[in-house]
Amino acid sequence: MVMKEYLTLSEASELVGKSKETLRRWDRGGKLPAMREPMSNYRLYDKSVLNQLFAPLIQNPVEEESKNYVVPNHDYRVLELFAGAGGLAVGLEQAGLKCAALNEIDSWACNTLRKNRPDWTVLEGDIKDFDFSEYRNQVDVVTGGFPCQSFSYAGKKLGLHDARGTLFYEFARVVKEVNPLICIGENVRGLLSHDGGNTLRGMISILDEIGYHVLPVQVLKAIYYNVPQKRERLILVGIRKDIPIQFEYPKPNYRIYTLADALKSGTLYDCDVPSSDGAQYPKRKKEVLDMVPPKGYWRDLPVDVQKEFMGGSFYLGGGKTGMARRIGWDEPCLTLTCSPAQKQTERCHPDETRPFTVREYARIQTFPDDWAFEGPTAQQYKQIGNAVPVNLAKELGYSIIKSLNAIYQHQIVRQTLNSSICE
């Protein structure tokens, strides 16, 4: 007899590319009824049924070349702020963009950038201490993954001065100093609802004040951009107001890459993952996770062990599907954290009861195997866990290049017309 495989609401949402609220609405309306988990009454979905209903969406293969692929018509230069260990920078480089300079405060991350790209200009230190005026009108794009901090916002139109003391202020200050054609911020999905949405509204207001039209923000799901990981990044795009060209977000690829694609020889990589150092679980956690099957989590444990392992969380609502979680070979990994063995955010290897190693972490984030990370093992995990997935950044890079090609083409046409009129 074939055992059925059931997915949680979150897993089903990721698989079919529909929001959890959409699936809840379909369940309530009888369009796509869900089963209920006996103990918790949480929604469960038969994976085989979802595969049948959404086959065109789920199984549509990715072309050999990205559907977003485009060649730059010029040497486009990027200034990156809050650069970390280079996930965004490497992806933009792979797309064809040139790195003008990067700013990062973490010394280990700066060492990583210098080791891998000795020709890059790495500006190490607090962004507040740097004047970027020398790059004015010398770079096409400013990017930055600024932290999410609240402003004093009460429905008024915010100006740049209102954001003083926040790192978004520094991002906007640099954009104003440098005057790029495009500015791009990236952040966690939570920015959408941070402070009731006021934080994001404040950011848009500030960029508008300094001369940038902000497109409707989008949350890009990494699994649709050749990344074997269920990670999401909010992307905020500002186009200088004197530029009559729009920006198009990268089109999703609906082939879903799995952990096996990340760690084994195949489409994403032409060899198995290199060996490397890695963290270990404490003795009791290892004993608990030994009981969890591939693709299982804490609810697959005996009830007495569930209560011991979960503590007070056992009695709270929510599925908590990332806890005591062993990833399966045939699924994408859950979002990586900065510490692979930290309490209650387990990402256990499918076959061995251990966290993923440093190089496995890097593969799941789609870093090249020759991208080395500097510092102690804990610092390497932190750098990788904080990074933008490289393949997601590459797809975003293609969108940037497409817009820049159009901008430069428009300028050439305009100059030609002006010359004709003068003659």
HELIX and SHEET records of a PDB file:
HELIX    1   1 LEU A    9  VAL A   16  1                                   8    
HELIX    2   2 LYS A   20  GLY A   29  1                                  10    
HELIX    3   3 LYS A   47  LEU A   53  1                                   7    
HELIX    4   4 ALA A   55  GLN A   59  1                                   5    
HELIX    5   5 GLY A   87  ALA A   95  1                                   9    
HELIX    6   6 SER A  107  ASN A  116  1                                  10    
HELIX    7   7 ILE A  127  ASP A  129  5                                   3    
HELIX    8   8 SER A  133  TYR A  135  5                                   3    
HELIX    9   9 LEU A  160  ALA A  163  5                                   4    
HELIX   10  10 LEU A  167  VAL A  178  1                                  12    
HELIX   11  11 ARG A  189  LEU A  192  5                                   4    
HELIX   12  12 HIS A  194  GLY A  197  5                                   4    
HELIX   13  13 ASN A  198  GLU A  209  1                                  12    
HELIX   14  14 ALA A  222  TYR A  224  5                                   3    
HELIX   15  15 LEU A  259  LEU A  263  1                                   5    
HELIX   16  16 LYS A  283  LEU A  289  1                                   7    
HELIX   17  17 TRP A  298  ASP A  300  5                                   3    
HELIX   18  18 VAL A  303  MET A  310  1                                   8    
HELIX   19  19 GLY A  311  TYR A  315  5                                   5    
HELIX   20  20 VAL A  358  ILE A  364  1                                   7    
HELIX   21  21 THR A  377  ASN A  386  1                                  10    
HELIX   22  22 VAL A  390  CYS A  422  1                                  33    
SHEET    1   A 3 TYR A   6  THR A   8  0                                        
SHEET    2   A 3 ARG A  43  ASP A  46 -1                                        
SHEET    3   A 3 MET A  35  ARG A  36 -1                                        
SHEET    1   B 7 VAL A 122  GLU A 124  0                                        
SHEET    2   B 7 LYS A  98  GLU A 104  1                                        
SHEET    3   B 7 ARG A  77  LEU A  81  1                                        
SHEET    4   B 7 VAL A 141  GLY A 144  1                                        
SHEET    5   B 7 ILE A 182  ASN A 187  1                                        
SHEET    6   B 7 GLU A 232  ARG A 240 -1                                        
SHEET    7   B 7 TYR A 212  VAL A 214 -1                                        
SHEET    1   C 7 VAL A 122  GLU A 124  0                                        
SHEET    2   C 7 LYS A  98  GLU A 104  1                                        
SHEET    3   C 7 ARG A  77  LEU A  81  1                                        
SHEET    4   C 7 VAL A 141  GLY A 144  1                                        
SHEET    5   C 7 ILE A 182  ASN A 187  1                                        
SHEET    6   C 7 GLU A 232  ARG A 240 -1                                        
SHEET    7   C 7 GLN A 218  LYS A 221 -1                                        
SHEET    1   D 2 GLN A 229  LYS A 230  0                                        
SHEET    2   D 2 CYS A 333  LEU A 334  1                                        
END                                                                             
